Amino acid sequence: MSLSSLSPARLTLLTLLSATTLYLFYKSRRRRLHRLKTLNPSTKGQIFFISQTSTSKTLAQRVHNLLTLNDLQFDLLDPKDYEPEDLCKETLVLVIASTWENGEPPQNGAFLVNWVNESAEDFRVGADLLRKCEFAVFGVGRDVDEGDLDEVFDRWSKKVVEISKGNVKENGGYFGNLNGEVSDEEEEGEEEEDEKDEGRGDGEESEIVDLEDIAGKVPSRRKEMMENAKANGDSNGDVVNGKKAMVTRVIRANLEKRGYKIIGSHSGVKLCRWTKSQLRGCGG
Ligand SMILES: Cc1cc2nc3c(=O)[nH]c(=O)nc-3n(C[C@H](O)[C@H](O)[C@H](O)COP(=O)(O)O)c2cc1C
């Protein structure tokens, strides 16, 4: 039967059916691609214990046992054996941490804590780096030692189990958050690429700054340094061995604040996180 022999009504119906089939095929392909994308991140949760004398470690073992009993897969990790750059692949992280010496972390967590602190202040680390990573922290300190640690911890653990259970999807990813809100994975996945193209999509200004602009980024600091230089009789404070320094005091202060090591009076060096992040499969 040729197309020309079909009545207009049948032709319309045929066109509609073809369009619907094409649309459904397109949707299922997108869904499959999205599922593959979300399978890439670690499908297990991670529990870190940051502990000096094993109190937090014992608690971490307890919550790990409880999660395992509830068929929830978690690794129990000492952060000193963990590469923090891999955090971007995690979907759910629990931290049981104690505090030592004025709120500092115990030794085994020092590197991880330092990495998180540095990354939070590093203008080259995108605000989206840990976007997919839900986390909960249980802090152990003097107050908890004196109180009902076991009772408080058991309550917290049960909440973690409940929320983790409620929000685990078939592919193992966690899409809720520990405040009990559940995000719309499908919508998020589909909008994600558009957001990437359009910037962050939440109206926030980009954090990325050109190196040339750094000196102008912190006006109050600049003013303060110029005032100090003037007070020391140096009108601009940027002359080294009779020559104008390429890395002026203001630029030096800004670069050092961002973790650069300054070479002489001419250069600043820092490991390129974008390249490192790309090589580790965490995106650029
Ligand atoms: C030397 C020392 C320093 C401590 N410093 C703090 C502190 O600054 N703030 C706090 O809340 N607790 C502090 N604590 C209490 C510990 O956080 C608490 O004993 C905790 O249970 C230890 O857990 P951990 O065995 O997992 O390291 C300190 C304890 C000791 C022995």
The ligand as an SDF file (V2000), in Angstrom:
LIG
                    3D

 31 33  0  0  0  0  0  0  0  0999 V2000
   44.2360   16.4750   74.7680 C   0  0  0  0  0  0  0  0  0  0  0  0
   42.7740   16.5690   74.4550 C   0  0  0  0  0  0  0  0  0  0  0  0
   42.2820   17.6720   73.8030 C   0  0  0  0  0  0  0  0  0  0  0  0
   40.9100   17.7990   73.5180 C   0  0  0  0  0  0  0  0  0  0  0  0
   40.4460   18.9220   72.8870 N   0  0  0  0  0  0  0  0  0  0  0  0
   39.1240   19.0640   72.6830 C   0  0  0  0  0  0  0  0  0  0  0  0
   38.5830   20.2490   72.1050 C   0  0  0  0  0  0  0  0  0  0  0  0
   39.3130   21.1750   71.7540 O   0  0  0  0  0  0  0  0  0  0  0  0
   37.2460   20.3590   71.9520 N   0  0  0  0  0  0  0  0  0  0  0  0
   36.3970   19.3580   72.3170 C   0  0  0  0  0  0  0  0  0  0  0  0
   35.1760   19.5030   72.1650 O   0  0  0  0  0  0  0  0  0  0  0  0
   36.8710   18.1920   72.8400 N   0  0  0  0  0  0  0  0  0  0  0  0
   38.1970   18.0370   73.0430 C   0  0  0  0  0  0  0  0  0  0  0  0
   38.6780   16.8820   73.6100 N   0  0  0  0  0  0  0  0  0  0  0  0
   37.7460   15.7970   73.9190 C   0  0  0  0  0  0  0  0  0  0  0  0
   37.7810   14.7090   72.8200 C   0  0  0  0  0  0  0  0  0  0  0  0
   37.2530   15.2010   71.6160 O   0  0  0  0  0  0  0  0  0  0  0  0
   36.9580   13.5310   73.2970 C   0  0  0  0  0  0  0  0  0  0  0  0
   37.6400   12.9250   74.3710 O   0  0  0  0  0  0  0  0  0  0  0  0
   36.6540   12.5230   72.2290 C   0  0  0  0  0  0  0  0  0  0  0  0
   35.7600   11.5520   72.7600 O   0  0  0  0  0  0  0  0  0  0  0  0
   37.8680   11.8170   71.7090 C   0  0  0  0  0  0  0  0  0  0  0  0
   37.4810   11.0230   70.6420 O   0  0  0  0  0  0  0  0  0  0  0  0
   38.5040   10.0750   69.8540 P   0  0  0  0  0  0  0  0  0  0  0  0
   38.9310    9.0070   70.8160 O   0  0  0  0  0  0  0  0  0  0  0  0
   37.7230    9.5130   68.7140 O   0  0  0  0  0  0  0  0  0  0  0  0
   39.6550   10.9090   69.3920 O   0  0  0  0  0  0  0  0  0  0  0  0
   40.0260   16.7610   73.9040 C   0  0  0  0  0  0  0  0  0  0  0  0
   40.5310   15.6260   74.5680 C   0  0  0  0  0  0  0  0  0  0  0  0
   41.8950   15.5260   74.8540 C   0  0  0  0  0  0  0  0  0  0  0  0
   42.3960   14.3080   75.6050 C   0  0  0  0  0  0  0  0  0  0  0  0
  1  2  1  0
  2  3  1  0
  2 30  2  0
  3  4  2  0
  4  5  1  0
  4 28  1  0
  5  6  2  0
  6  7  1  0
  6 13  1  0
  7  8  2  0
  7  9  1  0
  9 10  1  0
 10 11  2  0
 10 12  1  0
 12 13  2  0
 13 14  1  0
 14 15  1  0
 14 28  1  0
 15 16  1  0
 16 17  1  0
 16 18  1  0
 18 19  1  0
 18 20  1  0
 20 21  1  0
 20 22  1  0
 22 23  1  0
 23 24  1  0
 24 25  2  0
 24 26  1  0
 24 27  1  0
 28 29  2  0
 29 30  1  0
 30 31  1  0
M  END
$$$$
